[in-house]
Amino acid sequence: MDVQGGVAAGYEPVRDAFVRNFTERGDRGAAVAVYRDGRKVVDLWGGLRDADGGPGSAPWEEDTAQVLRSGTKGAAAAVPLLLHQRGLLDLDAPVGTYWPEFKAGGKERALVRHLLSHQAGVPALDTPLTPAQAEDGHSGPRAVAEQSARWEPGTDHGYHAQTFSWLLGELVRRVTGRTLGRWFAEEVAGPLGLDLWIGLPPELTHRVGRVAAVTPPPPAAGALKLRPRRTVTAAYADPDSLTRRAFGAIDPLPDENDPGFRAAELPASNGIATARGLARFYAATIGETEGAGRLFAPATTALARTEEAAGPDRVLVVNTRFGPGYMLHGPASPLYSPASYGHPGRGGSLGFADPEAGLGFGYVTNSHAGSVTADPRAQALIAALRTVA
């Protein structure tokens, strides 16, 4: 397997694991990057730019970017946290303080922090949106504002797989007058020099590879074994389950290879990044990075890793742990250590920070497998990273 890029001395196990992702775990095109204490120590890419390409297809290049799916949520969550850091948003204020229409349907007591930690009680919609409605910037916020809560906000949690887009997007618009994607571009990605977008500029369409579903090969003898996902797969297969309705709040699901989808702003699902951009983003949440300052103040870094909700997840079925906007390390979403916070994307992508280890990590792939939170390819890279002194 021809892998491009390089690693700092001592990080060769990560390169070896990345190669095995292609030879043993079904990757077709992917990249991984790691920052440690603000310095880039891993920057690798390989395979084909398009997952559905055949012989002669273009190779994955240094600046190839990819759809993150729910890996977008971690980048999007930085916006309300930065607004809080700047004194513009109170996490303990009712959402209705900023967005009066949201108080309908038993959501009067929903706090801003409940939106971030998947406790708002609106993981699904009674009537799913079409892709066009999901992307128009108006129908989604109106639908979640009108939707009745499925539980008293703050008393339980369930993954807001799609509705997270409209909850955070409208909150940010009400507070700043800007869309979340625009705010992120102007206040985060631009200053840090990130190849990371929530709403891809049309002139950059050529940089994004095509995604496709893949069936990974069976694990080799002695391969890393992950804890089974219990009944989440069965729950997703049941059209009447909350799991299926949460992921199906857009019906049919958008075509992720469509330029219109990629240009829209869906903070839950359609962010696009290079692995380098994703890793650099997370590195900046914990400290200074090469050529750029720190994004989060120390208090905000501490907030990002603070547990807000834990236990049985009404949507993902397994036990999950959430901070304000970020998944936290645990059996359902193993990261580097208990200090880590970040977000996976269904099918493969993963970004996280670990403030104790000084790590910013990013992995992106065009080959979407059936994993929800703990993809074997990302987990193999993390396992290799743990062997590095």
NORURRA-V98274 format. One record per residue. N is the residue number from 1. RES is the residue in one small letter. PHI is phi in whole degrees, -180 to 180 (999 if undefined). BURIAL is 1 if it has 24 or more other C-alpha atoms within 12 Angstrom, else 0. Layout:
# NORURRA-V98274
[[N | RES | PHI | BURIAL] [N | RES | PHI | BURIAL]]
This chain:
# NORURRA-V98274
[[1 | m | 999 | 0] [2 | d | -89 | 0] [3 | v | -106 | 1] [4 | q | -102 | 1] [5 | g | 93 | 1] [6 | g | -164 | 1] [7 | v | -134 | 1] [8 | a | -70 | 0] [9 | a | -54 | 0] [10 | g | 99 | 0] [11 | y | -100 | 1] [12 | e | -59 | 1] [13 | p | -59 | 1] [14 | v | -69 | 1] [15 | r | -62 | 1] [16 | d | -61 | 1] [17 | a | -66 | 1] [18 | f | -63 | 1] [19 | v | -62 | 1] [20 | r | -66 | 1] [21 | n | -60 | 1] [22 | f | -82 | 1] [23 | t | -82 | 1] [24 | e | -125 | 1] [25 | r | -121 | 1] [26 | g | 86 | 1] [27 | d | -66 | 1] [28 | r | -112 | 1] [29 | g | -156 | 1] [30 | a | -164 | 1] [31 | a | -149 | 1] [32 | v | -141 | 1] [33 | a | -141 | 1] [34 | v | -138 | 1] [35 | y | -109 | 1] [36 | r | -129 | 1] [37 | d | 51 | 1] [38 | g | 82 | 1] [39 | r | -114 | 1] [40 | k | -73 | 1] [41 | v | -118 | 1] [42 | v | -138 | 1] [43 | d | -154 | 1] [44 | l | -129 | 1] [45 | w | -151 | 1] [46 | g | -174 | 1] [47 | g | 84 | 1] [48 | l | -99 | 1] [49 | r | -64 | 1] [50 | d | -113 | 1] [51 | a | -64 | 1] [52 | d | -95 | 1] [53 | g | -79 | 0] [54 | g | -108 | 0] [55 | p | -55 | 0] [56 | g | 88 | 0] [57 | s | -66 | 0] [58 | a | -65 | 0] [59 | p | -76 | 1] [60 | w | -64 | 1] [61 | e | -108 | 1] [62 | e | -58 | 1] [63 | d | -105 | 1] [64 | t | -66 | 1] [65 | a | -113 | 1] [66 | q | -148 | 1] [67 | v | -64 | 1] [68 | l | -94 | 1] [69 | r | 52 | 1] [70 | s | -71 | 1] [71 | g | -59 | 1] [72 | t | -61 | 1] [73 | k | -58 | 1] [74 | g | -66 | 1] [75 | a | -68 | 1] [76 | a | -62 | 1] [77 | a | -63 | 1] [78 | a | -63 | 1] [79 | v | -67 | 1] [80 | p | -63 | 1] [81 | l | -67 | 1] [82 | l | -71 | 1] [83 | l | -63 | 1] [84 | h | -64 | 1] [85 | q | -59 | 0] [86 | r | -89 | 0] [87 | g | 79 | 0] [88 | l | -101 | 0] [89 | l | -146 | 1] [90 | d | -99 | 1] [91 | l | -66 | 1] [92 | d | -97 | 0] [93 | a | -84 | 0] [94 | p | -59 | 1] [95 | v | -56 | 1] [96 | g | -61 | 1] [97 | t | -60 | 0] [98 | y | -101 | 1] [99 | w | -139 | 1] [100 | p | -56 | 0] [101 | e | -63 | 1] [102 | f | -71 | 1] [103 | k | -71 | 1] [104 | a | -73 | 0] [105 | g | 68 | 0] [106 | g | 79 | 1] [107 | k | -107 | 1] [108 | e | -59 | 1] [109 | r | -95 | 1] [110 | a | -67 | 1] [111 | l | -96 | 1] [112 | v | -57 | 1] [113 | r | -63 | 1] [114 | h | -68 | 1] [115 | l | -62 | 1] [116 | l | -72 | 1] [117 | s | -101 | 1] [118 | h | 62 | 1] [119 | q | -111 | 1] [120 | a | -73 | 1] [121 | g | 85 | 1] [122 | v | -127 | 1] [123 | p | -75 | 1] [124 | a | -140 | 1] [125 | l | -114 | 1] [126 | d | -62 | 0] [127 | t | -124 | 0] [128 | p | -60 | 1] [129 | l | -91 | 1] [130 | t | -76 | 0] [131 | p | -55 | 1] [132 | a | -63 | 0] [133 | q | -66 | 1] [134 | a | -61 | 1] [135 | e | -97 | 1] [136 | d | -82 | 0] [137 | g | 85 | 1] [138 | h | -124 | 0] [139 | s | -65 | 1] [140 | g | -63 | 1] [141 | p | -58 | 1] [142 | r | -64 | 1] [143 | a | -66 | 1] [144 | v | -73 | 1] [145 | a | -68 | 1] [146 | e | -83 | 1] [147 | q | -68 | 1] [148 | s | -75 | 1] [149 | a | -68 | 1] [150 | r | -85 | 1] [151 | w | -153 | 1] [152 | e | -62 | 0] [153 | p | -52 | 1] [154 | g | 93 | 1] [155 | t | -98 | 1] [156 | d | -157 | 1] [157 | h | -142 | 1] [158 | g | -160 | 1] [159 | y | -57 | 1] [160 | h | -89 | 1] [161 | a | -57 | 1] [162 | q | -108 | 1] [163 | t | -66 | 1] [164 | f | -53 | 1] [165 | s | -56 | 1] [166 | w | -83 | 1] [167 | l | -65 | 1] [168 | l | -73 | 1] [169 | g | -60 | 1] [170 | e | -72 | 1] [171 | l | -58 | 1] [172 | v | -64 | 1] [173 | r | -64 | 1] [174 | r | -67 | 1] [175 | v | -81 | 1] [176 | t | -109 | 1] [177 | g | 79 | 0] [178 | r | -119 | 0] [179 | t | -70 | 1] [180 | l | -62 | 1] [181 | g | -63 | 1] [182 | r | -67 | 1] [183 | w | -60 | 1] [184 | f | -62 | 1] [185 | a | -63 | 1] [186 | e | -82 | 0] [187 | e | -106 | 1] [188 | v | -121 | 1] [189 | a | -64 | 1] [190 | g | -62 | 0] [191 | p | -60 | 0] [192 | l | -90 | 1] [193 | g | 67 | 1] [194 | l | -94 | 1] [195 | d | -87 | 1] [196 | l | -154 | 1] [197 | w | -131 | 1] [198 | i | -116 | 1] [199 | g | 109 | 1] [200 | l | -74 | 1] [201 | p | -59 | 1] [202 | p | -55 | 0] [203 | e | -72 | 0] [204 | l | -106 | 0] [205 | t | -55 | 1] [206 | h | -65 | 0] [207 | r | -86 | 1] [208 | v | -101 | 1] [209 | g | -77 | 1] [210 | r | -80 | 1] [211 | v | -100 | 1] [212 | a | -156 | 1] [213 | a | -74 | 1] [214 | v | -132 | 0] [215 | t | -109 | 0] [216 | p | -63 | 1] [217 | p | -67 | 0] [218 | p | -62 | 0] [219 | p | -63 | 0] [220 | a | -72 | 0] [221 | a | -58 | 0] [222 | g | 82 | 0] [223 | a | -71 | 0] [224 | l | -58 | 1] [225 | k | -107 | 0] [226 | l | -103 | 1] [227 | r | -62 | 0] [228 | p | -59 | 0] [229 | r | -83 | 1] [230 | r | 51 | 0] [231 | t | -107 | 0] [232 | v | -63 | 1] [233 | t | -65 | 0] [234 | a | -65 | 0] [235 | a | -64 | 0] [236 | y | -67 | 1] [237 | a | -72 | 0] [238 | d | -87 | 0] [239 | p | -64 | 0] [240 | d | -94 | 0] [241 | s | -78 | 0] [242 | l | -65 | 1] [243 | t | -57 | 1] [244 | r | -67 | 1] [245 | r | -69 | 1] [246 | a | -68 | 1] [247 | f | -72 | 1] [248 | g | -97 | 1] [249 | a | -66 | 1] [250 | i | -116 | 1] [251 | d | -141 | 1] [252 | p | -74 | 0] [253 | l | -63 | 1] [254 | p | -64 | 1] [255 | d | -79 | 0] [256 | e | -70 | 1] [257 | n | -92 | 1] [258 | d | -80 | 0] [259 | p | -57 | 1] [260 | g | -65 | 0] [261 | f | -63 | 1] [262 | r | -70 | 1] [263 | a | -81 | 1] [264 | a | -71 | 1] [265 | e | -113 | 1] [266 | l | -125 | 1] [267 | p | -62 | 1] [268 | a | -88 | 1] [269 | s | -151 | 1] [270 | n | -120 | 1] [271 | g | -62 | 1] [272 | i | -132 | 1] [273 | a | -157 | 1] [274 | t | -85 | 1] [275 | a | -61 | 1] [276 | r | -62 | 1] [277 | g | -65 | 1] [278 | l | -67 | 1] [279 | a | -66 | 1] [280 | r | -66 | 1] [281 | f | -58 | 1] [282 | y | -67 | 1] [283 | a | -60 | 1] [284 | a | -72 | 1] [285 | t | -77 | 1] [286 | i | -120 | 1] [287 | g | 178 | 1] [288 | e | -68 | 1] [289 | t | -119 | 1] [290 | e | -55 | 0] [291 | g | 76 | 0] [292 | a | -152 | 0] [293 | g | -84 | 0] [294 | r | -84 | 1] [295 | l | -85 | 1] [296 | f | -94 | 1] [297 | a | -66 | 0] [298 | p | -52 | 0] [299 | a | -66 | 0] [300 | t | -74 | 1] [301 | t | -59 | 1] [302 | a | -62 | 1] [303 | l | -65 | 1] [304 | a | -60 | 1] [305 | r | -100 | 1] [306 | t | -85 | 1] [307 | e | -67 | 1] [308 | e | -109 | 1] [309 | a | -148 | 1] [310 | a | -156 | 1] [311 | g | 116 | 1] [312 | p | -59 | 0] [313 | d | -95 | 1] [314 | r | -63 | 1] [315 | v | -102 | 1] [316 | l | -83 | 1] [317 | v | 73 | 1] [318 | v | -71 | 1] [319 | n | -74 | 1] [320 | t | -127 | 1] [321 | r | -129 | 1] [322 | f | -129 | 1] [323 | g | -95 | 1] [324 | p | -75 | 1] [325 | g | 101 | 1] [326 | y | -122 | 1] [327 | m | -75 | 1] [328 | l | -108 | 1] [329 | h | -56 | 1] [330 | g | -179 | 1] [331 | p | -57 | 1] [332 | a | -76 | 1] [333 | s | -143 | 1] [334 | p | -67 | 1] [335 | l | -112 | 1] [336 | y | -84 | 1] [337 | s | -158 | 1] [338 | p | -60 | 1] [339 | a | -84 | 1] [340 | s | -77 | 1] [341 | y | -141 | 1] [342 | g | 177 | 1] [343 | h | -161 | 1] [344 | p | -87 | 1] [345 | g | -116 | 1] [346 | r | -55 | 1] [347 | g | 102 | 1] [348 | g | 161 | 1] [349 | s | -64 | 1] [350 | l | -158 | 1] [351 | g | -136 | 1] [352 | f | -160 | 1] [353 | a | -122 | 1] [354 | d | -133 | 1] [355 | p | -65 | 1] [356 | e | -74 | 0] [357 | a | -90 | 1] [358 | g | 71 | 1] [359 | l | -105 | 1] [360 | g | -124 | 1] [361 | f | -127 | 1] [362 | g | -144 | 1] [363 | y | -134 | 1] [364 | v | -132 | 1] [365 | t | -147 | 1] [366 | n | -96 | 1] [367 | s | -109 | 1] [368 | h | -88 | 1] [369 | a | -91 | 1] [370 | g | -87 | 1] [371 | s | -68 | 1] [372 | v | -104 | 1] [373 | t | -127 | 1] [374 | a | -129 | 1] [375 | d | -70 | 1] [376 | p | -60 | 1] [377 | r | -69 | 1] [378 | a | -64 | 1] [379 | q | -65 | 1] [380 | a | -65 | 1] [381 | l | -67 | 1] [382 | i | -66 | 1] [383 | a | -60 | 1] [384 | a | -68 | 1] [385 | l | -64 | 1] [386 | r | -66 | 0] [387 | t | -81 | 0] [388 | v | -85 | 0] [389 | a | -67 | 0]]
